[in-house]
Each structure stands twice: as C-alpha cells, then as structure tokens.
Amino acid sequence: MMFSVIKVRGNSMAPCLYDGDFVFIIHRYLNLNVGQLVVVNHALYGLIIKRILHIHDNGNYWLEGENEESIQPNKMGWIPPSLVVGKVIYCICAHRSHTR
C-alpha cells in the first residue's frame, strides 16, 4: 500500500495537529527534509507524528513535537530511516483542511 490514513491521538503537535485529526501519509518518498512531518514507529512510544528538526550526515533524523506536551527529542533519540513509516502529505482537521 502506498498511502495510509492515521488518526492523531493527543495534542503534542498542536497547534499544527489536534487529537482526532486525520493525516494522510505516503509510504514511498524520494527524500525527507527538515520541517516535514513524519510518522515513526518508535520502539518505546509506538506510532508517533513529529516534525524533522535535523538530519544527521548518516541519514538519521532528530524529531520534535510542536509544544511542551510532546516527548522531548533527547528522549526519542536519533531516528534511523528504517523507523519512518511515512511522510505526512495532507491533514483533515476539525473545521479546516490543508496540506503539509
């Protein structure tokens, strides 16, 4: 499957995404860039949606949420590309819709 729809749980990405919103992700992409939203299958936290803050020379990603409710980046650690489930390409939000 190339695309998936995932329901947002929690408000760690507010004001960008809120609990109950839906995001469309693409599983096959050419590259990821700083600032893009990704879905990651983290060993401790399960499926999480975060923003790419830095990309290491070795290709690993440093991620962050949008507010203080989010898991701190140092607790997530560097994320290898193999844990990235997909890139967020669209959001269906309560009372609004927009692309990322």
Backbone atoms as SQL, in Angstrom:
CREATE TABLE atoms (id INTEGER PRIMARY KEY, chain TEXT, resi INTEGER, resn TEXT, atom TEXT, x REAL, y REAL, z REAL);
INSERT INTO atoms VALUES
  (1, 'A', 1, 'MET', 'N', 0.845, -1.175, 0.000),
  (2, 'A', 1, 'MET', 'CA', 0.000, 0.000, 0.000),
  (3, 'A', 1, 'MET', 'C', 0.892, 1.240, 0.000),
  (4, 'A', 2, 'MET', 'N', 0.551, 2.203, -0.838),
  (5, 'A', 2, 'MET', 'CA', 1.339, 3.426, -0.949),
  (6, 'A', 2, 'MET', 'C', 0.931, 4.506, 0.033),
  (7, 'A', 3, 'PHE', 'N', -0.367, 4.571, 0.367),
  (8, 'A', 3, 'PHE', 'CA', -0.892, 5.613, 1.241),
  (9, 'A', 3, 'PHE', 'C', -1.606, 4.993, 2.432),
  (10, 'A', 4, 'SER', 'N', -1.655, 5.739, 3.529),
  (11, 'A', 4, 'SER', 'CA', -2.432, 5.341, 4.704),
  (12, 'A', 4, 'SER', 'C', -3.053, 6.580, 5.325),
  (13, 'A', 5, 'VAL', 'N', -4.097, 6.352, 6.092),
  (14, 'A', 5, 'VAL', 'CA', -4.721, 7.410, 6.876),
  (15, 'A', 5, 'VAL', 'C', -4.533, 7.044, 8.340),
  (16, 'A', 6, 'ILE', 'N', -4.050, 7.987, 9.123),
  (17, 'A', 6, 'ILE', 'CA', -3.797, 7.761, 10.538),
  (18, 'A', 6, 'ILE', 'C', -4.525, 8.822, 11.353),
  (19, 'A', 7, 'LYS', 'N', -5.171, 8.379, 12.425),
  (20, 'A', 7, 'LYS', 'CA', -5.859, 9.303, 13.322),
  (21, 'A', 7, 'LYS', 'C', -4.868, 9.830, 14.355),
  (22, 'A', 8, 'VAL', 'N', -4.856, 11.142, 14.542),
  (23, 'A', 8, 'VAL', 'CA', -3.977, 11.783, 15.512),
  (24, 'A', 8, 'VAL', 'C', -4.532, 11.535, 16.906),
  (25, 'A', 9, 'ARG', 'N', -3.653, 11.127, 17.812),
  (26, 'A', 9, 'ARG', 'CA', -4.034, 10.903, 19.211),
  (27, 'A', 9, 'ARG', 'C', -3.149, 11.785, 20.083),
  (28, 'A', 10, 'GLY', 'N', -3.779, 12.645, 20.860),
  (29, 'A', 10, 'GLY', 'CA', -3.037, 13.569, 21.717),
  (30, 'A', 10, 'GLY', 'C', -2.826, 14.906, 21.041),
  (31, 'A', 11, 'ASN', 'N', -2.281, 15.844, 21.800),
  (32, 'A', 11, 'ASN', 'CA', -2.106, 17.207, 21.299),
  (33, 'A', 11, 'ASN', 'C', -0.646, 17.651, 21.264),
  (34, 'A', 12, 'SER', 'N', 0.280, 16.710, 21.197),
  (35, 'A', 12, 'SER', 'CA', 1.698, 17.075, 21.198),
  (36, 'A', 12, 'SER', 'C', 2.107, 17.850, 19.946),
  (37, 'A', 13, 'MET', 'N', 1.289, 17.792, 18.902),
  (38, 'A', 13, 'MET', 'CA', 1.607, 18.511, 17.673),
  (39, 'A', 13, 'MET', 'C', 0.750, 19.769, 17.496),
  (40, 'A', 14, 'ALA', 'N', -0.051, 20.130, 18.499),
  (41, 'A', 14, 'ALA', 'CA', -0.849, 21.355, 18.430),
  (42, 'A', 14, 'ALA', 'C', 0.086, 22.559, 18.491),
  (43, 'A', 15, 'PRO', 'N', -0.182, 23.594, 17.743),
  (44, 'A', 15, 'PRO', 'CA', -1.410, 23.888, 17.022),
  (45, 'A', 15, 'PRO', 'C', -1.468, 23.367, 15.589),
  (46, 'A', 16, 'CYS', 'N', -0.482, 22.600, 15.171),
  (47, 'A', 16, 'CYS', 'CA', -0.464, 22.051, 13.806),
  (48, 'A', 16, 'CYS', 'C', -1.506, 20.951, 13.642),
  (49, 'A', 17, 'LEU', 'N', -1.510, 19.995, 14.567),
  (50, 'A', 17, 'LEU', 'CA', -2.449, 18.871, 14.550),
  (51, 'A', 17, 'LEU', 'C', -3.047, 18.706, 15.940),
  (52, 'A', 18, 'TYR', 'N', -4.324, 18.318, 15.976),
  (53, 'A', 18, 'TYR', 'CA', -5.012, 18.116, 17.252),
  (54, 'A', 18, 'TYR', 'C', -5.555, 16.702, 17.347),
  (55, 'A', 19, 'ASP', 'N', -5.791, 16.263, 18.561),
  (56, 'A', 19, 'ASP', 'CA', -6.393, 14.965, 18.817),
  (57, 'A', 19, 'ASP', 'C', -7.662, 14.818, 17.992),
  (58, 'A', 20, 'GLY', 'N', -7.784, 13.728, 17.256),
  (59, 'A', 20, 'GLY', 'CA', -8.964, 13.486, 16.430),
  (60, 'A', 20, 'GLY', 'C', -8.798, 13.873, 14.975),
  (61, 'A', 21, 'ASP', 'N', -7.764, 14.636, 14.644),
  (62, 'A', 21, 'ASP', 'CA', -7.487, 14.953, 13.245),
  (63, 'A', 21, 'ASP', 'C', -7.034, 13.678, 12.530),
  (64, 'A', 22, 'PHE', 'N', -7.027, 13.713, 11.221),
  (65, 'A', 22, 'PHE', 'CA', -6.532, 12.600, 10.421),
  (66, 'A', 22, 'PHE', 'C', -5.424, 13.109, 9.502),
  (67, 'A', 23, 'VAL', 'N', -4.391, 12.295, 9.325),
  (68, 'A', 23, 'VAL', 'CA', -3.333, 12.639, 8.376),
  (69, 'A', 23, 'VAL', 'C', -3.211, 11.540, 7.328),
  (70, 'A', 24, 'PHE', 'N', -2.961, 11.963, 6.106),
  (71, 'A', 24, 'PHE', 'CA', -2.657, 11.043, 5.013),
  (72, 'A', 24, 'PHE', 'C', -1.140, 10.975, 4.921),
  (73, 'A', 25, 'ILE', 'N', -0.611, 9.754, 4.880),
  (74, 'A', 25, 'ILE', 'CA', 0.831, 9.601, 4.730),
  (75, 'A', 25, 'ILE', 'C', 1.134, 8.790, 3.485),
  (76, 'A', 26, 'ILE', 'N', 2.278, 9.100, 2.903),
  (77, 'A', 26, 'ILE', 'CA', 2.773, 8.340, 1.767),
  (78, 'A', 26, 'ILE', 'C', 3.945, 7.504, 2.275),
  (79, 'A', 27, 'HIS', 'N', 3.944, 6.224, 1.906),
  (80, 'A', 27, 'HIS', 'CA', 4.973, 5.308, 2.385),
  (81, 'A', 27, 'HIS', 'C', 6.226, 5.317, 1.515),
  (82, 'A', 28, 'ARG', 'N', 6.067, 5.676, 0.274),
  (83, 'A', 28, 'ARG', 'CA', 7.214, 5.704, -0.636),
  (84, 'A', 28, 'ARG', 'C', 7.481, 7.153, -1.026),
  (85, 'A', 29, 'TYR', 'N', 8.672, 7.616, -0.713),
  (86, 'A', 29, 'TYR', 'CA', 9.051, 9.001, -0.973),
  (87, 'A', 29, 'TYR', 'C', 10.526, 9.017, -1.343),
  (88, 'A', 30, 'LEU', 'N', 10.933, 10.034, -2.070),
  (89, 'A', 30, 'LEU', 'CA', 12.328, 10.107, -2.516),
  (90, 'A', 30, 'LEU', 'C', 13.255, 10.576, -1.402),
  (91, 'A', 31, 'ASN', 'N', 12.835, 11.585, -0.666),
  (92, 'A', 31, 'ASN', 'CA', 13.672, 12.089, 0.419),
  (93, 'A', 31, 'ASN', 'C', 12.809, 12.846, 1.429),
  (94, 'A', 32, 'LEU', 'N', 13.400, 13.092, 2.576),
  (95, 'A', 32, 'LEU', 'CA', 12.739, 13.867, 3.617),
  (96, 'A', 32, 'LEU', 'C', 13.592, 15.089, 3.904),
  (97, 'A', 33, 'ASN', 'N', 12.923, 16.178, 4.289),
  (98, 'A', 33, 'ASN', 'CA', 13.614, 17.430, 4.547),
  (99, 'A', 33, 'ASN', 'C', 13.262, 17.972, 5.919),
  (100, 'A', 34, 'VAL', 'N', 14.148, 18.812, 6.433),
  (101, 'A', 34, 'VAL', 'CA', 13.893, 19.493, 7.695),
  (102, 'A', 34, 'VAL', 'C', 12.563, 20.253, 7.578),
  (103, 'A', 35, 'GLY', 'N', 11.739, 20.148, 8.612),
  (104, 'A', 35, 'GLY', 'CA', 10.453, 20.835, 8.644),
  (105, 'A', 35, 'GLY', 'C', 9.273, 19.961, 8.260),
  (106, 'A', 36, 'GLN', 'N', 9.530, 18.830, 7.616),
  (107, 'A', 36, 'GLN', 'CA', 8.436, 17.954, 7.211),
  (108, 'A', 36, 'GLN', 'C', 7.943, 17.119, 8.386),
  (109, 'A', 37, 'LEU', 'N', 6.659, 16.759, 8.331),
  (110, 'A', 37, 'LEU', 'CA', 6.063, 15.884, 9.339),
  (111, 'A', 37, 'LEU', 'C', 6.186, 14.440, 8.879),
  (112, 'A', 38, 'VAL', 'N', 6.538, 13.570, 9.836),
  (113, 'A', 38, 'VAL', 'CA', 6.686, 12.149, 9.538),
  (114, 'A', 38, 'VAL', 'C', 5.984, 11.325, 10.606),
  (115, 'A', 39, 'VAL', 'N', 5.624, 10.119, 10.238),
  (116, 'A', 39, 'VAL', 'CA', 5.108, 9.131, 11.185),
  (117, 'A', 39, 'VAL', 'C', 6.220, 8.115, 11.391),
  (118, 'A', 40, 'VAL', 'N', 6.515, 7.852, 12.665),
  (119, 'A', 40, 'VAL', 'CA', 7.618, 6.976, 13.035),
  (120, 'A', 40, 'VAL', 'C', 7.088, 5.857, 13.921),
  (121, 'A', 41, 'ASN', 'N', 7.604, 4.661, 13.733),
  (122, 'A', 41, 'ASN', 'CA', 7.277, 3.542, 14.612),
  (123, 'A', 41, 'ASN', 'C', 8.412, 3.416, 15.626),
  (124, 'A', 42, 'HIS', 'N', 8.281, 4.151, 16.731),
  (125, 'A', 42, 'HIS', 'CA', 9.331, 4.218, 17.745),
  (126, 'A', 42, 'HIS', 'C', 9.240, 3.010, 18.676),
  (127, 'A', 43, 'ALA', 'N', 10.392, 2.472, 19.063),
  (128, 'A', 43, 'ALA', 'CA', 10.434, 1.268, 19.911),
  (129, 'A', 43, 'ALA', 'C', 9.744, 1.473, 21.253),
  (130, 'A', 44, 'LEU', 'N', 9.860, 2.652, 21.851),
  (131, 'A', 44, 'LEU', 'CA', 9.250, 2.918, 23.159),
  (132, 'A', 44, 'LEU', 'C', 7.869, 3.559, 23.079),
  (133, 'A', 45, 'TYR', 'N', 7.643, 4.397, 22.075),
  (134, 'A', 45, 'TYR', 'CA', 6.428, 5.218, 22.032),
  (135, 'A', 45, 'TYR', 'C', 5.415, 4.784, 20.975),
  (136, 'A', 46, 'GLY', 'N', 5.732, 3.773, 20.194),
  (137, 'A', 46, 'GLY', 'CA', 4.812, 3.319, 19.153),
  (138, 'A', 46, 'GLY', 'C', 4.757, 4.296, 17.989),
  (139, 'A', 47, 'LEU', 'N', 3.600, 4.358, 17.325),
  (140, 'A', 47, 'LEU', 'CA', 3.440, 5.278, 16.188),
  (141, 'A', 47, 'LEU', 'C', 3.305, 6.700, 16.713),
  (142, 'A', 48, 'ILE', 'N', 4.198, 7.564, 16.254),
  (143, 'A', 48, 'ILE', 'CA', 4.170, 8.967, 16.653),
  (144, 'A', 48, 'ILE', 'C', 4.332, 9.839, 15.414),
  (145, 'A', 49, 'ILE', 'N', 3.740, 11.025, 15.481),
  (146, 'A', 49, 'ILE', 'CA', 3.870, 12.015, 14.407),
  (147, 'A', 49, 'ILE', 'C', 4.723, 13.145, 14.950),
  (148, 'A', 50, 'LYS', 'N', 5.801, 13.461, 14.251),
  (149, 'A', 50, 'LYS', 'CA', 6.719, 14.514, 14.680),
  (150, 'A', 50, 'LYS', 'C', 7.262, 15.262, 13.475),
  (151, 'A', 51, 'ARG', 'N', 7.880, 16.406, 13.755),
  (152, 'A', 51, 'ARG', 'CA', 8.497, 17.230, 12.717),
  (153, 'A', 51, 'ARG', 'C', 10.006, 16.980, 12.701),
  (154, 'A', 52, 'ILE', 'N', 10.582, 16.926, 11.507),
  (155, 'A', 52, 'ILE', 'CA', 12.031, 16.762, 11.377),
  (156, 'A', 52, 'ILE', 'C', 12.711, 18.079, 11.721),
  (157, 'A', 53, 'LEU', 'N', 13.581, 18.033, 12.719),
  (158, 'A', 53, 'LEU', 'CA', 14.313, 19.222, 13.154),
  (159, 'A', 53, 'LEU', 'C', 15.711, 19.258, 12.543),
  (160, 'A', 54, 'HIS', 'N', 16.374, 18.103, 12.489),
  (161, 'A', 54, 'HIS', 'CA', 17.727, 17.994, 11.916),
  (162, 'A', 54, 'HIS', 'C', 17.858, 16.659, 11.190),
  (163, 'A', 55, 'ILE', 'N', 18.732, 16.643, 10.198),
  (164, 'A', 55, 'ILE', 'CA', 19.099, 15.394, 9.531),
  (165, 'A', 55, 'ILE', 'C', 20.608, 15.231, 9.679),
  (166, 'A', 56, 'HIS', 'N', 21.019, 14.144, 10.313),
  (167, 'A', 56, 'HIS', 'CA', 22.440, 13.867, 10.548),
  (168, 'A', 56, 'HIS', 'C', 23.106, 13.466, 9.233),
  (169, 'A', 57, 'ASP', 'N', 24.407, 13.631, 9.170),
  (170, 'A', 57, 'ASP', 'CA', 25.157, 13.231, 7.970),
  (171, 'A', 57, 'ASP', 'C', 24.958, 11.758, 7.630),
  (172, 'A', 58, 'ASN', 'N', 24.675, 10.932, 8.655),
  (173, 'A', 58, 'ASN', 'CA', 24.471, 9.492, 8.414),
  (174, 'A', 58, 'ASN', 'C', 23.038, 9.167, 7.995),
  (175, 'A', 59, 'GLY', 'N', 22.179, 10.200, 7.864),
  (176, 'A', 59, 'GLY', 'CA', 20.808, 9.999, 7.400),
  (177, 'A', 59, 'GLY', 'C', 19.777, 9.861, 8.500),
  (178, 'A', 60, 'ASN', 'N', 20.186, 9.804, 9.772),
  (179, 'A', 60, 'ASN', 'CA', 19.225, 9.709, 10.873),
  (180, 'A', 60, 'ASN', 'C', 18.542, 11.049, 11.115),
  (181, 'A', 61, 'TYR', 'N', 17.352, 10.978, 11.728),
  (182, 'A', 61, 'TYR', 'CA', 16.520, 12.168, 11.931),
  (183, 'A', 61, 'TYR', 'C', 16.403, 12.524, 13.408),
  (184, 'A', 62, 'TRP', 'N', 16.441, 13.830, 13.692),
  (185, 'A', 62, 'TRP', 'CA', 16.180, 14.369, 15.030),
  (186, 'A', 62, 'TRP', 'C', 14.815, 15.023, 14.937),
  (187, 'A', 63, 'LEU', 'N', 13.864, 14.522, 15.731),
  (188, 'A', 63, 'LEU', 'CA', 12.468, 14.940, 15.610),
  (189, 'A', 63, 'LEU', 'C', 12.015, 15.736, 16.821),
  (190, 'A', 64, 'GLU', 'N', 10.949, 16.509, 16.636),
  (191, 'A', 64, 'GLU', 'CA', 10.360, 17.250, 17.746),
  (192, 'A', 64, 'GLU', 'C', 8.865, 17.408, 17.533),
  (193, 'A', 65, 'GLY', 'N', 8.158, 17.622, 18.649),
  (194, 'A', 65, 'GLY', 'CA', 6.744, 17.945, 18.602),
  (195, 'A', 65, 'GLY', 'C', 6.581, 19.456, 18.504),
  (196, 'A', 66, 'GLU', 'N', 5.335, 19.891, 18.580),
  (197, 'A', 66, 'GLU', 'CA', 5.058, 21.315, 18.428),
  (198, 'A', 66, 'GLU', 'C', 4.923, 22.052, 19.757),
  (199, 'A', 67, 'ASN', 'N', 4.825, 21.328, 20.870),
  (200, 'A', 67, 'ASN', 'CA', 4.633, 22.016, 22.146),
  (201, 'A', 67, 'ASN', 'C', 5.183, 21.192, 23.302),
  (202, 'A', 68, 'GLU', 'N', 5.019, 21.702, 24.518),
  (203, 'A', 68, 'GLU', 'CA', 5.617, 21.066, 25.696),
  (204, 'A', 68, 'GLU', 'C', 5.000, 19.719, 26.060),
  (205, 'A', 69, 'GLU', 'N', 3.817, 19.392, 25.529),
  (206, 'A', 69, 'GLU', 'CA', 3.220, 18.079, 25.784),
  (207, 'A', 69, 'GLU', 'C', 3.950, 16.959, 25.049),
  (208, 'A', 70, 'SER', 'N', 4.745, 17.330, 24.080),
  (209, 'A', 70, 'SER', 'CA', 5.413, 16.344, 23.240),
  (210, 'A', 70, 'SER', 'C', 6.562, 15.662, 23.976),
  (211, 'A', 71, 'ILE', 'N', 6.875, 14.466, 23.535),
  (212, 'A', 71, 'ILE', 'CA', 8.069, 13.764, 24.013),
  (213, 'A', 71, 'ILE', 'C', 9.280, 14.607, 23.618),
  (214, 'A', 72, 'GLN', 'N', 10.187, 14.804, 24.544),
  (215, 'A', 72, 'GLN', 'CA', 11.381, 15.594, 24.261),
  (216, 'A', 72, 'GLN', 'C', 12.287, 14.866, 23.263),
  (217, 'A', 73, 'PRO', 'N', 12.899, 15.612, 22.341),
  (218, 'A', 73, 'PRO', 'CA', 13.758, 14.984, 21.330),
  (219, 'A', 73, 'PRO', 'C', 14.863, 14.102, 21.928),
  (220, 'A', 74, 'ASN', 'N', 15.447, 14.530, 23.045),
  (221, 'A', 74, 'ASN', 'CA', 16.529, 13.728, 23.633),
  (222, 'A', 74, 'ASN', 'C', 16.026, 12.394, 24.182),
  (223, 'A', 75, 'LYS', 'N', 14.727, 12.276, 24.476),
  (224, 'A', 75, 'LYS', 'CA', 14.160, 11.001, 24.920),
  (225, 'A', 75, 'LYS', 'C', 13.888, 10.070, 23.726),
  (226, 'A', 76, 'MET', 'N', 13.603, 10.656, 22.573),
  (227, 'A', 76, 'MET', 'CA', 13.377, 9.853, 21.366),
  (228, 'A', 76, 'MET', 'C', 14.694, 9.401, 20.759),
  (229, 'A', 77, 'GLY', 'N', 15.696, 10.275, 20.838),
  (230, 'A', 77, 'GLY', 'CA', 16.989, 9.993, 20.227),
  (231, 'A', 77, 'GLY', 'C', 16.951, 10.146, 18.713),
  (232, 'A', 78, 'TRP', 'N', 18.069, 9.855, 18.089),
  (233, 'A', 78, 'TRP', 'CA', 18.147, 9.899, 16.629),
  (234, 'A', 78, 'TRP', 'C', 17.329, 8.743, 16.059),
  (235, 'A', 79, 'ILE', 'N', 16.556, 9.038, 15.042),
  (236, 'A', 79, 'ILE', 'CA', 15.665, 8.047, 14.430),
  (237, 'A', 79, 'ILE', 'C', 16.245, 7.599, 13.089),
  (238, 'A', 80, 'PRO', 'N', 16.517, 6.303, 12.934),
  (239, 'A', 80, 'PRO', 'CA', 17.012, 5.815, 11.645),
  (240, 'A', 80, 'PRO', 'C', 15.889, 5.806, 10.602),
  (241, 'A', 81, 'PRO', 'N', 16.234, 5.967, 9.347),
  (242, 'A', 81, 'PRO', 'CA', 15.227, 5.966, 8.282),
  (243, 'A', 81, 'PRO', 'C', 14.335, 4.725, 8.280),
  (244, 'A', 82, 'SER', 'N', 14.848, 3.601, 8.751),
  (245, 'A', 82, 'SER', 'CA', 14.064, 2.363, 8.751),
  (246, 'A', 82, 'SER', 'C', 12.838, 2.440, 9.666),
  (247, 'A', 83, 'LEU', 'N', 12.825, 3.367, 10.618),
  (248, 'A', 83, 'LEU', 'CA', 11.679, 3.511, 11.526),
  (249, 'A', 83, 'LEU', 'C', 10.631, 4.495, 11.020),
  (250, 'A', 84, 'VAL', 'N', 10.936, 5.197, 9.936),
  (251, 'A', 84, 'VAL', 'CA', 9.969, 6.144, 9.362),
  (252, 'A', 84, 'VAL', 'C', 8.937, 5.360, 8.564),
  (253, 'A', 85, 'VAL', 'N', 7.691, 5.446, 9.005),
  (254, 'A', 85, 'VAL', 'CA', 6.585, 4.742, 8.343),
  (255, 'A', 85, 'VAL', 'C', 6.150, 5.503, 7.101),
  (256, 'A', 86, 'GLY', 'N', 6.154, 6.831, 7.176),
  (257, 'A', 86, 'GLY', 'CA', 5.734, 7.625, 6.034),
  (258, 'A', 86, 'GLY', 'C', 5.812, 9.111, 6.302),
  (259, 'A', 87, 'LYS', 'N', 5.624, 9.866, 5.240),
  (260, 'A', 87, 'LYS', 'CA', 5.650, 11.327, 5.279),
  (261, 'A', 87, 'LYS', 'C', 4.212, 11.835, 5.221),
  (262, 'A', 88, 'VAL', 'N', 3.876, 12.783, 6.087),
  (263, 'A', 88, 'VAL', 'CA', 2.542, 13.377, 6.090),
  (264, 'A', 88, 'VAL', 'C', 2.403, 14.279, 4.871),
  (265, 'A', 89, 'ILE', 'N', 1.335, 14.031, 4.089),
  (266, 'A', 89, 'ILE', 'CA', 1.128, 14.833, 2.881),
  (267, 'A', 89, 'ILE', 'C', -0.154, 15.654, 2.927),
  (268, 'A', 90, 'TYR', 'N', -1.064, 15.320, 3.848),
  (269, 'A', 90, 'TYR', 'CA', -2.333, 16.046, 3.925),
  (270, 'A', 90, 'TYR', 'C', -2.956, 15.817, 5.293),
  (271, 'A', 91, 'CYS', 'N', -3.702, 16.794, 5.749),
  (272, 'A', 91, 'CYS', 'CA', -4.373, 16.694, 7.041),
  (273, 'A', 91, 'CYS', 'C', -5.850, 17.036, 6.887),
  (274, 'A', 92, 'ILE', 'N', -6.692, 16.222, 7.507),
  (275, 'A', 92, 'ILE', 'CA', -8.111, 16.561, 7.621),
  (276, 'A', 92, 'ILE', 'C', -8.329, 16.913, 9.084),
  (277, 'A', 93, 'CYS', 'N', -8.505, 18.201, 9.316),
  (278, 'A', 93, 'CYS', 'CA', -8.612, 18.720, 10.668),
  (279, 'A', 93, 'CYS', 'C', -10.031, 19.182, 10.939),
  (280, 'A', 94, 'ALA', 'N', -10.397, 19.224, 12.199),
  (281, 'A', 94, 'ALA', 'CA', -11.734, 19.696, 12.560),
  (282, 'A', 94, 'ALA', 'C', -11.928, 21.120, 12.055),
  (283, 'A', 95, 'HIS', 'N', -12.914, 21.324, 11.214),
  (284, 'A', 95, 'HIS', 'CA', -13.299, 22.636, 10.691),
  (285, 'A', 95, 'HIS', 'C', -12.263, 23.251, 9.749),
  (286, 'A', 96, 'ARG', 'N', -11.263, 22.466, 9.311),
  (287, 'A', 96, 'ARG', 'CA', -10.295, 23.003, 8.361),
  (288, 'A', 96, 'ARG', 'C', -9.570, 21.844, 7.667),
  (289, 'A', 97, 'SER', 'N', -9.067, 22.051, 6.457),
  (290, 'A', 97, 'SER', 'CA', -8.257, 21.082, 5.741),
  (291, 'A', 97, 'SER', 'C', -7.107, 21.804, 5.094),
  (292, 'A', 98, 'HIS', 'N', -5.921, 21.207, 5.129),
  (293, 'A', 98, 'HIS', 'CA', -4.769, 21.828, 4.472),
  (294, 'A', 98, 'HIS', 'C', -3.659, 20.806, 4.281),
  (295, 'A', 99, 'THR', 'N', -2.754, 21.139, 3.354),
  (296, 'A', 99, 'THR', 'CA', -1.616, 20.272, 3.073),
  (297, 'A', 99, 'THR', 'C', -0.459, 20.644, 3.965),
  (298, 'A', 100, 'ARG', 'N', 0.497, 19.755, 4.074),
  (299, 'A', 100, 'ARG', 'CA', 1.709, 19.983, 4.868),
  (300, 'A', 100, 'ARG', 'C', 2.857, 20.149, 3.919);
